[in-house]
Amino acid sequence: MIPPMNYTQLPSDYKYRHIANAIYGREMEYFHYDFDRINYEHLASTLPEGPFKDDISKRIKEVEQQLQNTNAIVEALWAQIDDKDAYANAVEYTTKQREQEEAAK
């Protein structure tokens, strides 16, 4: 068994900020995969039978697998949250950070 690290320089909220950013990233990832899935399903419903429709059907299955993978990762991230208040504070902090970075562009 690996002994636990005695952290001396990471701030106490580092874990939750990292989890907050990771969940945000997975939410963005899920959104875009689901967006693609919706578009592919619409496209598949309008295409005539043939190789292009077959390719789109294959892509739908691949995207559905990616959606499942993303959900599994998010579940693993949620399992690491043992302090809901610290996580909520981290979400607030990381959201403000992203907004400031976006405003600076």
C-alpha positions as CSV (number, residue, x, y, z in Angstrom):
1,M,0.0,0.0,0.0
2,I,1.2,3.5,-0.8
3,P,1.5,5.7,2.2
4,P,-0.5,9.0,2.1
5,M,1.4,12.2,1.1
6,N,1.9,14.8,3.8
7,Y,1.1,17.9,1.8
8,T,2.9,20.9,2.9
9,Q,2.4,23.4,0.1
10,L,-0.9,22.7,-1.6
11,P,-3.8,24.8,-0.2
12,S,-6.4,22.8,1.7
13,D,-9.0,23.6,-1.0
14,Y,-6.8,22.4,-3.9
15,K,-8.6,19.0,-4.1
16,Y,-12.0,20.6,-4.4
17,R,-10.9,23.2,-6.9
18,H,-9.4,20.4,-9.0
19,I,-12.5,18.3,-8.8
20,A,-14.7,21.3,-9.6
21,N,-12.7,22.0,-12.7
22,A,-12.7,18.4,-13.7
23,I,-16.5,18.1,-13.4
24,Y,-16.9,21.3,-15.3
25,G,-14.8,19.8,-18.1
26,R,-16.7,16.6,-18.1
27,E,-20.0,18.5,-18.2
28,M,-18.7,20.4,-21.3
29,E,-17.6,17.2,-22.8
30,Y,-21.0,15.5,-22.2
31,F,-22.8,18.5,-23.7
32,H,-20.8,18.4,-26.9
33,Y,-21.1,14.6,-27.3
34,D,-24.9,14.9,-26.7
35,F,-25.1,17.8,-29.1
36,D,-23.3,15.6,-31.8
37,R,-25.6,12.7,-30.9
38,I,-28.7,14.8,-31.5
39,N,-27.4,16.1,-34.8
40,Y,-26.4,12.6,-36.0
41,E,-29.8,11.1,-35.0
42,H,-31.5,13.9,-37.0
43,L,-29.2,13.3,-39.9
44,A,-29.7,9.5,-39.8
45,S,-33.5,10.0,-39.8
46,T,-33.3,12.0,-43.1
47,L,-30.7,10.0,-45.0
48,P,-31.5,7.4,-47.6
49,E,-30.0,3.9,-47.0
50,G,-26.4,3.7,-47.9
51,P,-22.8,4.0,-46.8
52,F,-23.1,7.5,-45.4
53,K,-26.1,6.6,-43.3
54,D,-24.2,3.5,-42.1
55,D,-21.3,5.7,-41.1
56,I,-23.6,8.1,-39.2
57,S,-25.2,5.2,-37.4
58,K,-21.8,4.0,-36.4
59,R,-20.9,7.5,-35.1
60,I,-24.1,7.5,-33.0
61,K,-23.0,4.3,-31.3
62,E,-19.5,5.7,-30.7
63,V,-20.9,8.9,-29.2
64,E,-23.3,7.0,-27.0
65,Q,-20.3,5.1,-25.6
66,Q,-18.4,8.3,-25.0
67,L,-21.5,9.6,-23.1
68,Q,-21.4,6.5,-20.9
69,N,-17.6,6.9,-20.3
70,T,-18.1,10.6,-19.4
71,N,-20.8,9.7,-16.9
72,A,-18.6,7.1,-15.3
73,I,-15.8,9.6,-14.9
74,V,-18.2,12.1,-13.3
75,E,-19.4,9.4,-10.9
76,A,-15.8,8.7,-9.9
77,L,-15.2,12.4,-9.3
78,W,-18.4,12.8,-7.2
79,A,-17.2,9.8,-5.1
80,Q,-14.2,11.9,-4.0
81,I,-16.2,14.7,-2.6
82,D,-16.5,14.2,1.1
83,D,-17.1,17.9,2.0
84,K,-20.0,19.3,0.2
85,D,-19.4,22.9,1.5
86,A,-15.8,22.8,0.4
87,Y,-16.9,21.6,-3.0
88,A,-19.5,24.3,-3.3
89,N,-17.0,27.0,-2.4
90,A,-14.6,25.5,-5.0
91,V,-17.3,25.7,-7.7
92,E,-17.9,29.3,-6.8
93,Y,-14.2,30.1,-6.9
94,T,-13.5,28.2,-10.2
95,T,-16.5,29.7,-11.9
96,K,-15.4,33.3,-11.0
97,Q,-11.9,32.4,-12.2
98,R,-13.3,31.2,-15.6
99,E,-15.4,34.3,-15.9
100,Q,-12.4,36.5,-15.2
101,E,-10.3,34.7,-17.8
102,E,-13.1,35.0,-20.3
103,A,-13.5,38.7,-19.6
104,A,-9.7,39.2,-20.1
105,K,-9.8,37.9,-23.6
